[in-house]
Amino acid sequence: MTKILVIEDEESVRENILELLDTEGFETIAAKNGRIGLGLALKEHPDLILCDVRMPELDGYGVLTGLRSELITATIPFIFLTAKA
């Protein structure tokens, strides 16, 4: 089963995304900020990461930089999410 990590600080947005992915049969992991998300990515090795750009503590760019600096997470596909488009 494909495992997707959703990193989003807005709880309602995060829950909506998780519900949609769960309905489609994906295994999901959630993080409410970038720091937690980076830790989960290193621990869980998801197949895909969906990450908000603007978050407290560690923004999406910081998450991506952290992921790319680790051999185990460097090649995980990563998609930025934003409400500011």
N, CA, C and O atoms as a Maestro MAE file, in Angstrom:
{
 s_m_m2io_version
 :::
 2.0.0
}

f_m_ct {
 s_m_title
 :::
 protein
 m_atom[340] {
  # First column is atom index #
  i_m_mmod_type
  r_m_x_coord
  r_m_y_coord
  r_m_z_coord
  i_m_residue_number
  s_m_chain_name
  s_m_pdb_residue_name
  s_m_pdb_atom_name
  i_m_atomic_number
  :::
  1 25 0.838 -1.174 0.000 1 A "MET " " N  " 7
  2 3 0.000 0.000 0.000 1 A "MET " " CA " 6
  3 2 0.890 1.247 0.000 1 A "MET " " C  " 6
  4 15 1.901 1.298 0.700 1 A "MET " " O  " 8
  5 25 0.507 2.234 -0.780 2 A "THR " " N  " 7
  6 3 1.260 3.475 -0.868 2 A "THR " " CA " 6
  7 2 1.050 4.315 0.386 2 A "THR " " C  " 6
  8 15 -0.081 4.559 0.807 2 A "THR " " O  " 8
  9 25 2.159 4.750 0.974 3 A "LYS " " N  " 7
  10 3 2.122 5.539 2.210 3 A "LYS " " CA " 6
  11 2 2.396 7.005 1.870 3 A "LYS " " C  " 6
  12 15 3.413 7.328 1.257 3 A "LYS " " O  " 8
  13 25 1.476 7.888 2.276 4 A "ILE " " N  " 7
  14 3 1.598 9.317 1.991 4 A "ILE " " CA " 6
  15 2 1.658 10.105 3.294 4 A "ILE " " C  " 6
  16 15 0.813 9.942 4.175 4 A "ILE " " O  " 8
  17 25 2.662 10.954 3.399 5 A "LEU " " N  " 7
  18 3 2.807 11.846 4.548 5 A "LEU " " CA " 6
  19 2 2.237 13.211 4.178 5 A "LEU " " C  " 6
  20 15 2.634 13.807 3.176 5 A "LEU " " O  " 8
  21 25 1.306 13.701 4.992 6 A "VAL " " N  " 7
  22 3 0.703 15.019 4.795 6 A "VAL " " CA " 6
  23 2 1.202 15.937 5.908 6 A "VAL " " C  " 6
  24 15 0.972 15.682 7.090 6 A "VAL " " O  " 8
  25 25 1.888 17.009 5.512 7 A "ILE " " N  " 7
  26 3 2.404 17.984 6.478 7 A "ILE " " CA " 6
  27 2 1.651 19.290 6.244 7 A "ILE " " C  " 6
  28 15 1.853 19.964 5.233 7 A "ILE " " O  " 8
  29 25 0.786 19.636 7.183 8 A "GLU " " N  " 7
  30 3 -0.100 20.798 7.032 8 A "GLU " " CA " 6
  31 2 -0.460 21.316 8.416 8 A "GLU " " C  " 6
  32 15 -0.905 20.550 9.271 8 A "GLU " " O  " 8
  33 25 -0.271 22.619 8.642 9 A "ASP " " N  " 7
  34 3 -0.550 23.174 9.967 9 A "ASP " " CA " 6
  35 2 -2.021 23.498 10.204 9 A "ASP " " C  " 6
  36 15 -2.450 23.550 11.356 9 A "ASP " " O  " 8
  37 25 -2.794 23.715 9.165 10 A "GLU " " N  " 7
  38 3 -4.232 23.980 9.311 10 A "GLU " " CA " 6
  39 2 -4.962 22.655 9.477 10 A "GLU " " C  " 6
  40 15 -5.020 21.846 8.551 10 A "GLU " " O  " 8
  41 25 -5.521 22.440 10.669 11 A "GLU " " N  " 7
  42 3 -6.126 21.144 10.983 11 A "GLU " " CA " 6
  43 2 -7.241 20.759 10.017 11 A "GLU " " C  " 6
  44 15 -7.304 19.605 9.596 11 A "GLU " " O  " 8
  45 25 -8.123 21.689 9.654 12 A "SER " " N  " 7
  46 3 -9.242 21.347 8.769 12 A "SER " " CA " 6
  47 2 -8.751 20.935 7.384 12 A "SER " " C  " 6
  48 15 -9.288 20.003 6.785 12 A "SER " " O  " 8
  49 25 -7.743 21.620 6.881 13 A "VAL " " N  " 7
  50 3 -7.176 21.267 5.572 13 A "VAL " " CA " 6
  51 2 -6.511 19.897 5.651 13 A "VAL " " C  " 6
  52 15 -6.708 19.048 4.782 13 A "VAL " " O  " 8
  53 25 -5.721 19.694 6.701 14 A "ARG " " N  " 7
  54 3 -5.036 18.411 6.893 14 A "ARG " " CA " 6
  55 2 -6.041 17.266 6.967 14 A "ARG " " C  " 6
  56 15 -5.855 16.236 6.320 14 A "ARG " " O  " 8
  57 25 -7.097 17.438 7.745 15 A "GLU " " N  " 7
  58 3 -8.103 16.382 7.898 15 A "GLU " " CA " 6
  59 2 -8.836 16.104 6.587 15 A "GLU " " C  " 6
  60 15 -9.131 14.947 6.283 15 A "GLU " " O  " 8
  61 25 -9.134 17.138 5.808 16 A "ASN " " N  " 7
  62 3 -9.789 16.937 4.508 16 A "ASN " " CA " 6
  63 2 -8.909 16.137 3.557 16 A "ASN " " C  " 6
  64 15 -9.385 15.221 2.885 16 A "ASN " " O  " 8
  65 25 -7.638 16.479 3.501 17 A "ILE " " N  " 7
  66 3 -6.706 15.753 2.629 17 A "ILE " " CA " 6
  67 2 -6.590 14.302 3.073 17 A "ILE " " C  " 6
  68 15 -6.627 13.390 2.246 17 A "ILE " " O  " 8
  69 25 -6.448 14.088 4.378 18 A "LEU " " N  " 7
  70 3 -6.338 12.720 4.894 18 A "LEU " " CA " 6
  71 2 -7.583 11.905 4.572 18 A "LEU " " C  " 6
  72 15 -7.480 10.738 4.195 18 A "LEU " " O  " 8
  73 25 -8.749 12.508 4.717 19 A "GLU " " N  " 7
  74 3 -9.998 11.804 4.419 19 A "GLU " " CA " 6
  75 2 -10.065 11.396 2.949 19 A "GLU " " C  " 6
  76 15 -10.445 10.270 2.628 19 A "GLU " " O  " 8
  77 25 -9.696 12.312 2.063 20 A "LEU " " N  " 7
  78 3 -9.699 11.995 0.628 20 A "LEU " " CA " 6
  79 2 -8.730 10.859 0.301 20 A "LEU " " C  " 6
  80 15 -9.070 9.944 -0.449 20 A "LEU " " O  " 8
  81 25 -7.546 10.919 0.856 21 A "LEU " " N  " 7
  82 3 -6.544 9.883 0.591 21 A "LEU " " CA " 6
  83 2 -6.956 8.542 1.185 21 A "LEU " " C  " 6
  84 15 -6.788 7.501 0.549 21 A "LEU " " O  " 8
  85 25 -7.494 8.561 2.404 22 A "ASP " " N  " 7
  86 3 -7.964 7.325 3.040 22 A "ASP " " CA " 6
  87 2 -9.078 6.679 2.222 22 A "ASP " " C  " 6
  88 15 -9.109 5.459 2.057 22 A "ASP " " O  " 8
  89 25 -9.990 7.502 1.711 23 A "THR " " N  " 7
  90 3 -11.096 7.000 0.889 23 A "THR " " CA " 6
  91 2 -10.580 6.292 -0.359 23 A "THR " " C  " 6
  92 15 -11.182 5.327 -0.829 23 A "THR " " O  " 8
  93 25 -9.472 6.775 -0.885 24 A "GLU " " N  " 7
  94 3 -8.883 6.173 -2.087 24 A "GLU " " CA " 6
  95 2 -7.979 4.984 -1.770 24 A "GLU " " C  " 6
  96 15 -7.392 4.393 -2.676 24 A "GLU " " O  " 8
  97 25 -7.864 4.633 -0.495 25 A "GLY " " N  " 7
  98 3 -7.123 3.438 -0.113 25 A "GLY " " CA " 6
  99 2 -5.650 3.633 0.197 25 A "GLY " " C  " 6
  100 15 -4.907 2.658 0.305 25 A "GLY " " O  " 8
  101 25 -5.219 4.875 0.341 26 A "PHE " " N  " 7
  102 3 -3.823 5.132 0.681 26 A "PHE " " CA " 6
  103 2 -3.618 5.032 2.188 26 A "PHE " " C  " 6
  104 15 -4.521 5.337 2.967 26 A "PHE " " O  " 8
  105 25 -2.438 4.607 2.585 27 A "GLU " " N  " 7
  106 3 -2.048 4.671 3.989 27 A "GLU " " CA " 6
  107 2 -1.550 6.091 4.235 27 A "GLU " " C  " 6
  108 15 -0.732 6.597 3.467 27 A "GLU " " O  " 8
  109 25 -2.027 6.734 5.286 28 A "THR " " N  " 7
  110 3 -1.661 8.126 5.519 28 A "THR " " CA " 6
  111 2 -0.989 8.321 6.873 28 A "THR " " C  " 6
  112 15 -1.247 7.607 7.842 28 A "THR " " O  " 8
  113 25 -0.117 9.320 6.890 29 A "ILE " " N  " 7
  114 3 0.553 9.775 8.104 29 A "ILE " " CA " 6
  115 2 0.376 11.288 8.107 29 A "ILE " " C  " 6
  116 15 0.427 11.916 7.049 29 A "ILE " " O  " 8
  117 25 0.169 11.881 9.278 30 A "ALA " " N  " 7
  118 3 -0.066 13.321 9.341 30 A "ALA " " CA " 6
  119 2 0.883 13.997 10.313 30 A "ALA " " C  " 6
  120 15 1.270 13.433 11.336 30 A "ALA " " O  " 8
  121 25 1.247 15.228 9.961 31 A "ALA " " N  " 7
  122 3 2.064 16.062 10.841 31 A "ALA " " CA " 6
  123 2 1.495 17.474 10.829 31 A "ALA " " C  " 6
  124 15 1.093 17.980 9.781 31 A "ALA " " O  " 8
  125 25 1.463 18.111 12.007 32 A "LYS " " N  " 7
  126 3 0.891 19.454 12.106 32 A "LYS " " CA " 6
  127 2 1.911 20.568 11.895 32 A "LYS " " C  " 6
  128 15 1.549 21.744 11.886 32 A "LYS " " O  " 8
  129 25 3.178 20.208 11.726 33 A "ASN " " N  " 7
  130 3 4.183 21.221 11.386 33 A "ASN " " CA " 6
  131 2 5.381 20.547 10.712 33 A "ASN " " C  " 6
  132 15 5.497 19.322 10.688 33 A "ASN " " O  " 8
  133 25 6.261 21.378 10.170 34 A "GLY " " N  " 7
  134 3 7.391 20.855 9.419 34 A "GLY " " CA " 6
  135 2 8.387 20.065 10.239 34 A "GLY " " C  " 6
  136 15 8.949 19.081 9.759 34 A "GLY " " O  " 8
  137 25 8.611 20.488 11.473 35 A "ARG " " N  " 7
  138 3 9.559 19.780 12.340 35 A "ARG " " CA " 6
  139 2 9.095 18.352 12.600 35 A "ARG " " C  " 6
  140 15 9.876 17.406 12.500 35 A "ARG " " O  " 8
  141 25 7.815 18.207 12.934 36 A "ILE " " N  " 7
  142 3 7.254 16.872 13.165 36 A "ILE " " CA " 6
  143 2 7.254 16.073 11.864 36 A "ILE " " C  " 6
  144 15 7.578 14.886 11.861 36 A "ILE " " O  " 8
  145 25 6.892 16.723 10.766 37 A "GLY " " N  " 7
  146 3 6.851 16.049 9.471 37 A "GLY " " CA " 6
  147 2 8.199 15.509 9.043 37 A "GLY " " C  " 6
  148 15 8.292 14.393 8.532 37 A "GLY " " O  " 8
  149 25 9.241 16.291 9.247 38 A "LEU " " N  " 7
  150 3 10.587 15.840 8.887 38 A "LEU " " CA " 6
  151 2 10.964 14.609 9.702 38 A "LEU " " C  " 6
  152 15 11.526 13.653 9.167 38 A "LEU " " O  " 8
  153 25 10.660 14.633 10.974 39 A "GLY " " N  " 7
  154 3 10.937 13.473 11.822 39 A "GLY " " CA " 6
  155 2 10.172 12.240 11.385 39 A "GLY " " C  " 6
  156 15 10.721 11.138 11.363 39 A "GLY " " O  " 8
  157 25 8.902 12.422 11.034 40 A "LEU " " N  " 7
  158 3 8.097 11.284 10.571 40 A "LEU " " CA " 6
  159 2 8.617 10.735 9.246 40 A "LEU " " C  " 6
  160 15 8.622 9.522 9.034 40 A "LEU " " O  " 8
  161 25 9.051 11.617 8.363 41 A "ALA " " N  " 7
  162 3 9.591 11.164 7.079 41 A "ALA " " CA " 6
  163 2 10.829 10.298 7.293 41 A "ALA " " C  " 6
  164 15 10.992 9.267 6.640 41 A "ALA " " O  " 8
  165 25 11.690 10.714 8.196 42 A "LEU " " N  " 7
  166 3 12.903 9.941 8.479 42 A "LEU " " CA " 6
  167 2 12.578 8.598 9.124 42 A "LEU " " C  " 6
  168 15 13.275 7.610 8.890 42 A "LEU " " O  " 8
  169 25 11.534 8.559 9.927 43 A "LYS " " N  " 7
  170 3 11.153 7.335 10.634 43 A "LYS " " CA " 6
  171 2 10.305 6.392 9.776 43 A "LYS " " C  " 6
  172 15 10.519 5.180 9.790 43 A "LYS " " O  " 8
  173 25 9.344 6.944 9.031 44 A "GLU " " N  " 7
  174 3 8.339 6.134 8.333 44 A "GLU " " CA " 6
  175 2 8.648 5.849 6.859 44 A "GLU " " C  " 6
  176 15 8.079 4.918 6.287 44 A "GLU " " O  " 8
  177 25 9.527 6.622 6.241 45 A "HIS " " N  " 7
  178 3 9.899 6.463 4.827 45 A "HIS " " CA " 6
  179 2 8.668 6.389 3.907 45 A "HIS " " C  " 6
  180 15 8.434 5.362 3.270 45 A "HIS " " O  " 8
  181 25 7.890 7.465 3.837 46 A "PRO " " N  " 7
  182 3 6.693 7.449 2.988 46 A "PRO " " CA " 6
  183 2 7.055 7.387 1.508 46 A "PRO " " C  " 6
  184 15 8.187 7.669 1.115 46 A "PRO " " O  " 8
  185 25 6.063 7.011 0.694 47 A "ASP " " N  " 7
  186 3 6.249 6.949 -0.758 47 A "ASP " " CA " 6
  187 2 6.068 8.316 -1.408 47 A "ASP " " C  " 6
  188 15 6.567 8.554 -2.508 47 A "ASP " " O  " 8
  189 25 5.352 9.214 -0.728 48 A "LEU " " N  " 7
  190 3 5.066 10.555 -1.243 48 A "LEU " " CA " 6
  191 2 4.860 11.483 -0.058 48 A "LEU " " C  " 6
  192 15 4.345 11.073 0.982 48 A "LEU " " O  " 8
  193 25 5.269 12.745 -0.223 49 A "ILE " " N  " 7
  194 3 5.039 13.750 0.812 49 A "ILE " " CA " 6
  195 2 4.291 14.927 0.199 49 A "ILE " " C  " 6
  196 15 4.704 15.480 -0.820 49 A "ILE " " O  " 8
  197 25 3.178 15.303 0.839 50 A "LEU " " N  " 7
  198 3 2.432 16.511 0.498 50 A "LEU " " CA " 6
  199 2 2.691 17.492 1.630 50 A "LEU " " C  " 6
  200 15 2.429 17.178 2.791 50 A "LEU " " O  " 8
  201 25 3.203 18.679 1.309 51 A "CYS " " N  " 7
  202 3 3.660 19.591 2.364 51 A "CYS " " CA " 6
  203 2 3.250 21.029 2.085 51 A "CYS " " C  " 6
  204 15 3.464 21.549 0.989 51 A "CYS " " O  " 8
  205 25 2.660 21.660 3.084 52 A "ASP " " N  " 7
  206 3 2.332 23.078 3.013 52 A "ASP " " CA " 6
  207 2 3.631 23.880 2.926 52 A "ASP " " C  " 6
  208 15 4.661 23.470 3.462 52 A "ASP " " O  " 8
  209 25 3.572 25.011 2.256 53 A "VAL " " N  " 7
  210 3 4.748 25.866 2.132 53 A "VAL " " CA " 6
  211 2 4.943 26.705 3.397 53 A "VAL " " C  " 6
  212 15 6.040 26.751 3.952 53 A "VAL " " O  " 8
  213 25 3.880 27.362 3.845 54 A "ARG " " N  " 7
  214 3 3.983 28.305 4.967 54 A "ARG " " CA " 6
  215 2 3.477 27.666 6.253 54 A "ARG " " C  " 6
  216 15 2.280 27.431 6.417 54 A "ARG " " O  " 8
  217 25 4.411 27.389 7.162 55 A "MET " " N  " 7
  218 3 4.080 26.783 8.454 55 A "MET " " CA " 6
  219 2 5.005 27.346 9.519 55 A "MET " " C  " 6
  220 15 6.111 27.795 9.217 55 A "MET " " O  " 8
  221 25 4.547 27.321 10.776 56 A "PRO " " N  " 7
  222 3 5.437 27.744 11.864 56 A "PRO " " CA " 6
  223 2 6.512 26.690 12.130 56 A "PRO " " C  " 6
  224 15 6.398 25.546 11.690 56 A "PRO " " O  " 8
  225 25 7.534 27.085 12.842 57 A "GLU " " N  " 7
  226 3 8.652 26.233 13.275 57 A "GLU " " CA " 6
  227 2 9.592 25.855 12.137 57 A "GLU " " C  " 6
  228 15 10.782 26.166 12.200 57 A "GLU " " O  " 8
  229 25 9.093 25.201 11.111 58 A "LEU " " N  " 7
  230 3 9.912 24.820 9.954 58 A "LEU " " CA " 6
  231 2 9.003 24.845 8.737 58 A "LEU " " C  " 6
  232 15 8.064 24.055 8.647 58 A "LEU " " O  " 8
  233 25 9.275 25.752 7.793 59 A "ASP " " N  " 7
  234 3 8.396 25.856 6.627 59 A "ASP " " CA " 6
  235 2 8.681 24.743 5.615 59 A "ASP " " C  " 6
  236 15 9.601 23.945 5.794 59 A "ASP " " O  " 8
  237 25 7.885 24.705 4.561 60 A "GLY " " N  " 7
  238 3 8.012 23.649 3.560 60 A "GLY " " CA " 6
  239 2 9.373 23.593 2.897 60 A "GLY " " C  " 6
  240 15 9.875 22.512 2.592 60 A "GLY " " O  " 8
  241 25 9.977 24.758 2.670 61 A "TYR " " N  " 7
  242 3 11.304 24.778 2.061 61 A "TYR " " CA " 6
  243 2 12.344 24.162 2.999 61 A "TYR " " C  " 6
  244 15 13.259 23.471 2.554 61 A "TYR " " O  " 8
  245 25 12.196 24.417 4.283 62 A "GLY " " N  " 7
  246 3 13.088 23.814 5.270 62 A "GLY " " CA " 6
  247 2 12.921 22.308 5.334 62 A "GLY " " C  " 6
  248 15 13.895 21.569 5.477 62 A "GLY " " O  " 8
  249 25 11.666 21.857 5.227 63 A "VAL " " N  " 7
  250 3 11.397 20.413 5.205 63 A "VAL " " CA " 6
  251 2 12.075 19.784 3.993 63 A "VAL " " C  " 6
  252 15 12.769 18.774 4.116 63 A "VAL " " O  " 8
  253 25 11.871 20.385 2.822 64 A "LEU " " N  " 7
  254 3 12.461 19.843 1.599 64 A "LEU " " CA " 6
  255 2 13.991 19.819 1.685 64 A "LEU " " C  " 6
  256 15 14.617 18.839 1.281 64 A "LEU " " O  " 8
  257 25 14.585 20.873 2.197 65 A "THR " " N  " 7
  258 3 16.041 20.919 2.358 65 A "THR " " CA " 6
  259 2 16.518 19.804 3.283 65 A "THR " " C  " 6
  260 15 17.504 19.126 2.993 65 A "THR " " O  " 8
  261 25 15.815 19.620 4.395 66 A "GLY " " N  " 7
  262 3 16.170 18.556 5.330 66 A "GLY " " CA " 6
  263 2 16.048 17.178 4.720 66 A "GLY " " C  " 6
  264 15 16.901 16.317 4.938 66 A "GLY " " O  " 8
  265 25 14.988 16.967 3.955 67 A "LEU " " N  " 7
  266 3 14.784 15.666 3.305 67 A "LEU " " CA " 6
  267 2 15.880 15.376 2.289 67 A "LEU " " C  " 6
  268 15 16.402 14.263 2.229 67 A "LEU " " O  " 8
  269 25 16.224 16.377 1.496 68 A "ARG " " N  " 7
  270 3 17.212 16.177 0.438 68 A "ARG " " CA " 6
  271 2 18.623 15.984 0.991 68 A "ARG " " C  " 6
  272 15 19.498 15.477 0.289 68 A "ARG " " O  " 8
  273 25 18.850 16.381 2.232 69 A "SER " " N  " 7
  274 3 20.181 16.226 2.819 69 A "SER " " CA " 6
  275 2 20.402 14.846 3.441 69 A "SER " " C  " 6
  276 15 21.519 14.518 3.843 69 A "SER " " O  " 8
  277 25 19.356 14.046 3.520 70 A "GLU " " N  " 7
  278 3 19.454 12.699 4.093 70 A "GLU " " CA " 6
  279 2 19.322 11.663 2.982 70 A "GLU " " C  " 6
  280 15 18.382 11.719 2.189 70 A "GLU " " O  " 8
  281 25 20.247 10.732 2.920 71 A "LEU " " N  " 7
  282 3 20.237 9.707 1.878 71 A "LEU " " CA " 6
  283 2 18.926 8.932 1.839 71 A "LEU " " C  " 6
  284 15 18.413 8.637 0.759 71 A "LEU " " O  " 8
  285 25 18.387 8.605 2.989 72 A "ILE " " N  " 7
  286 3 17.198 7.757 3.070 72 A "ILE " " CA " 6
  287 2 15.923 8.459 2.577 72 A "ILE " " C  " 6
  288 15 14.967 7.794 2.180 72 A "ILE " " O  " 8
  289 25 15.905 9.807 2.603 73 A "THR " " N  " 7
  290 3 14.710 10.541 2.187 73 A "THR " " CA " 6
  291 2 14.929 11.416 0.955 73 A "THR " " C  " 6
  292 15 13.993 12.067 0.489 73 A "THR " " O  " 8
  293 25 16.120 11.440 0.434 74 A "ALA " " N  " 7
  294 3 16.476 12.372 -0.644 74 A "ALA " " CA " 6
  295 2 15.664 12.189 -1.917 74 A "ALA " " C  " 6
  296 15 15.467 13.150 -2.660 74 A "ALA " " O  " 8
  297 25 15.192 10.988 -2.183 75 A "THR " " N  " 7
  298 3 14.492 10.736 -3.448 75 A "THR " " CA " 6
  299 2 12.982 10.569 -3.290 75 A "THR " " C  " 6
  300 15 12.304 10.203 -4.249 75 A "THR " " O  " 8
  301 25 12.449 10.829 -2.104 76 A "ILE " " N  " 7
  302 3 10.997 10.724 -1.917 76 A "ILE " " CA " 6
  303 2 10.320 11.839 -2.714 76 A "ILE " " C  " 6
  304 15 10.679 13.006 -2.554 76 A "ILE " " O  " 8
  305 25 9.347 11.505 -3.573 77 A "PRO " " N  " 7
  306 3 8.612 12.552 -4.294 77 A "PRO " " CA " 6
  307 2 7.950 13.515 -3.302 77 A "PRO " " C  " 6
  308 15 7.429 13.100 -2.266 77 A "PRO " " O  " 8
  309 25 7.981 14.804 -3.641 78 A "PHE " " N  " 7
  310 3 7.555 15.857 -2.727 78 A "PHE " " CA " 6
  311 2 6.707 16.861 -3.492 78 A "PHE " " C  " 6
  312 15 7.130 17.370 -4.530 78 A "PHE " " O  " 8
  313 25 5.512 17.148 -2.983 79 A "ILE " " N  " 7
  314 3 4.611 18.112 -3.618 79 A "ILE " " CA " 6
  315 2 4.286 19.204 -2.608 79 A "ILE " " C  " 6
  316 15 3.831 18.920 -1.500 79 A "ILE " " O  " 8
  317 25 4.524 20.463 -2.998 80 A "PHE " " N  " 7
  318 3 4.157 21.589 -2.148 80 A "PHE " " CA " 6
  319 2 2.668 21.869 -2.265 80 A "PHE " " C  " 6
  320 15 2.089 21.767 -3.346 80 A "PHE " " O  " 8
  321 25 2.050 22.223 -1.136 81 A "LEU " " N  " 7
  322 3 0.665 22.679 -1.087 81 A "LEU " " CA " 6
  323 2 0.681 24.133 -0.631 81 A "LEU " " C  " 6
  324 15 1.505 24.516 0.199 81 A "LEU " " O  " 8
  325 25 -0.231 24.944 -1.173 82 A "THR " " N  " 7
  326 3 -0.346 26.315 -0.694 82 A "THR " " CA " 6
  327 2 -1.743 26.853 -0.960 82 A "THR " " C  " 6
  328 15 -2.377 26.509 -1.957 82 A "THR " " O  " 8
  329 25 -2.208 27.694 -0.061 83 A "ALA " " N  " 7
  330 3 -3.489 28.365 -0.242 83 A "ALA " " CA " 6
  331 2 -3.271 29.759 -0.816 83 A "ALA " " C  " 6
  332 15 -4.233 30.490 -1.052 83 A "ALA " " O  " 8
  333 25 -2.034 30.129 -1.039 84 A "LYS " " N  " 7
  334 3 -1.691 31.481 -1.477 84 A "LYS " " CA " 6
  335 2 -1.426 31.579 -2.974 84 A "LYS " " C  " 6
  336 15 -0.761 32.515 -3.419 84 A "LYS " " O  " 8
  337 25 -1.925 30.649 -3.743 85 A "ALA " " N  " 7
  338 3 -1.658 30.659 -5.191 85 A "ALA " " CA " 6
  339 2 -2.517 31.670 -5.917 85 A "ALA " " C  " 6
  340 15 -2.416 31.804 -7.137 85 A "ALA " " O  " 8
  :::
 }
 m_bond[339] {
  # First column is bond index #
  i_m_from
  i_m_to
  i_m_order
  :::
  1 1 2 1
  2 2 3 1
  3 3 4 2
  4 3 5 1
  5 5 6 1
  6 6 7 1
  7 7 8 2
  8 7 9 1
  9 9 10 1
  10 10 11 1
  11 11 12 2
  12 11 13 1
  13 13 14 1
  14 14 15 1
  15 15 16 2
  16 15 17 1
  17 17 18 1
  18 18 19 1
  19 19 20 2
  20 19 21 1
  21 21 22 1
  22 22 23 1
  23 23 24 2
  24 23 25 1
  25 25 26 1
  26 26 27 1
  27 27 28 2
  28 27 29 1
  29 29 30 1
  30 30 31 1
  31 31 32 2
  32 31 33 1
  33 33 34 1
  34 34 35 1
  35 35 36 2
  36 35 37 1
  37 37 38 1
  38 38 39 1
  39 39 40 2
  40 39 41 1
  41 41 42 1
  42 42 43 1
  43 43 44 2
  44 43 45 1
  45 45 46 1
  46 46 47 1
  47 47 48 2
  48 47 49 1
  49 49 50 1
  50 50 51 1
  51 51 52 2
  52 51 53 1
  53 53 54 1
  54 54 55 1
  55 55 56 2
  56 55 57 1
  57 57 58 1
  58 58 59 1
  59 59 60 2
  60 59 61 1
  61 61 62 1
  62 62 63 1
  63 63 64 2
  64 63 65 1
  65 65 66 1
  66 66 67 1
  67 67 68 2
  68 67 69 1
  69 69 70 1
  70 70 71 1
  71 71 72 2
  72 71 73 1
  73 73 74 1
  74 74 75 1
  75 75 76 2
  76 75 77 1
  77 77 78 1
  78 78 79 1
  79 79 80 2
  80 79 81 1
  81 81 82 1
  82 82 83 1
  83 83 84 2
  84 83 85 1
  85 85 86 1
  86 86 87 1
  87 87 88 2
  88 87 89 1
  89 89 90 1
  90 90 91 1
  91 91 92 2
  92 91 93 1
  93 93 94 1
  94 94 95 1
  95 95 96 2
  96 95 97 1
  97 97 98 1
  98 98 99 1
  99 99 100 2
  100 99 101 1
  101 101 102 1
  102 102 103 1
  103 103 104 2
  104 103 105 1
  105 105 106 1
  106 106 107 1
  107 107 108 2
  108 107 109 1
  109 109 110 1
  110 110 111 1
  111 111 112 2
  112 111 113 1
  113 113 114 1
  114 114 115 1
  115 115 116 2
  116 115 117 1
  117 117 118 1
  118 118 119 1
  119 119 120 2
  120 119 121 1
  121 121 122 1
  122 122 123 1
  123 123 124 2
  124 123 125 1
  125 125 126 1
  126 126 127 1
  127 127 128 2
  128 127 129 1
  129 129 130 1
  130 130 131 1
  131 131 132 2
  132 131 133 1
  133 133 134 1
  134 134 135 1
  135 135 136 2
  136 135 137 1
  137 137 138 1
  138 138 139 1
  139 139 140 2
  140 139 141 1
  141 141 142 1
  142 142 143 1
  143 143 144 2
  144 143 145 1
  145 145 146 1
  146 146 147 1
  147 147 148 2
  148 147 149 1
  149 149 150 1
  150 150 151 1
  151 151 152 2
  152 151 153 1
  153 153 154 1
  154 154 155 1
  155 155 156 2
  156 155 157 1
  157 157 158 1
  158 158 159 1
  159 159 160 2
  160 159 161 1
  161 161 162 1
  162 162 163 1
  163 163 164 2
  164 163 165 1
  165 165 166 1
  166 166 167 1
  167 167 168 2
  168 167 169 1
  169 169 170 1
  170 170 171 1
  171 171 172 2
  172 171 173 1
  173 173 174 1
  174 174 175 1
  175 175 176 2
  176 175 177 1
  177 177 178 1
  178 178 179 1
  179 179 180 2
  180 179 181 1
  181 181 182 1
  182 182 183 1
  183 183 184 2
  184 183 185 1
  185 185 186 1
  186 186 187 1
  187 187 188 2
  188 187 189 1
  189 189 190 1
  190 190 191 1
  191 191 192 2
  192 191 193 1
  193 193 194 1
  194 194 195 1
  195 195 196 2
  196 195 197 1
  197 197 198 1
  198 198 199 1
  199 199 200 2
  200 199 201 1
  201 201 202 1
  202 202 203 1
  203 203 204 2
  204 203 205 1
  205 205 206 1
  206 206 207 1
  207 207 208 2
  208 207 209 1
  209 209 210 1
  210 210 211 1
  211 211 212 2
  212 211 213 1
  213 213 214 1
  214 214 215 1
  215 215 216 2
  216 215 217 1
  217 217 218 1
  218 218 219 1
  219 219 220 2
  220 219 221 1
  221 221 222 1
  222 222 223 1
  223 223 224 2
  224 223 225 1
  225 225 226 1
  226 226 227 1
  227 227 228 2
  228 227 229 1
  229 229 230 1
  230 230 231 1
  231 231 232 2
  232 231 233 1
  233 233 234 1
  234 234 235 1
  235 235 236 2
  236 235 237 1
  237 237 238 1
  238 238 239 1
  239 239 240 2
  240 239 241 1
  241 241 242 1
  242 242 243 1
  243 243 244 2
  244 243 245 1
  245 245 246 1
  246 246 247 1
  247 247 248 2
  248 247 249 1
  249 249 250 1
  250 250 251 1
  251 251 252 2
  252 251 253 1
  253 253 254 1
  254 254 255 1
  255 255 256 2
  256 255 257 1
  257 257 258 1
  258 258 259 1
  259 259 260 2
  260 259 261 1
  261 261 262 1
  262 262 263 1
  263 263 264 2
  264 263 265 1
  265 265 266 1
  266 266 267 1
  267 267 268 2
  268 267 269 1
  269 269 270 1
  270 270 271 1
  271 271 272 2
  272 271 273 1
  273 273 274 1
  274 274 275 1
  275 275 276 2
  276 275 277 1
  277 277 278 1
  278 278 279 1
  279 279 280 2
  280 279 281 1
  281 281 282 1
  282 282 283 1
  283 283 284 2
  284 283 285 1
  285 285 286 1
  286 286 287 1
  287 287 288 2
  288 287 289 1
  289 289 290 1
  290 290 291 1
  291 291 292 2
  292 291 293 1
  293 293 294 1
  294 294 295 1
  295 295 296 2
  296 295 297 1
  297 297 298 1
  298 298 299 1
  299 299 300 2
  300 299 301 1
  301 301 302 1
  302 302 303 1
  303 303 304 2
  304 303 305 1
  305 305 306 1
  306 306 307 1
  307 307 308 2
  308 307 309 1
  309 309 310 1
  310 310 311 1
  311 311 312 2
  312 311 313 1
  313 313 314 1
  314 314 315 1
  315 315 316 2
  316 315 317 1
  317 317 318 1
  318 318 319 1
  319 319 320 2
  320 319 321 1
  321 321 322 1
  322 322 323 1
  323 323 324 2
  324 323 325 1
  325 325 326 1
  326 326 327 1
  327 327 328 2
  328 327 329 1
  329 329 330 1
  330 330 331 1
  331 331 332 2
  332 331 333 1
  333 333 334 1
  334 334 335 1
  335 335 336 2
  336 335 337 1
  337 337 338 1
  338 338 339 1
  339 339 340 2
  :::
 }
}
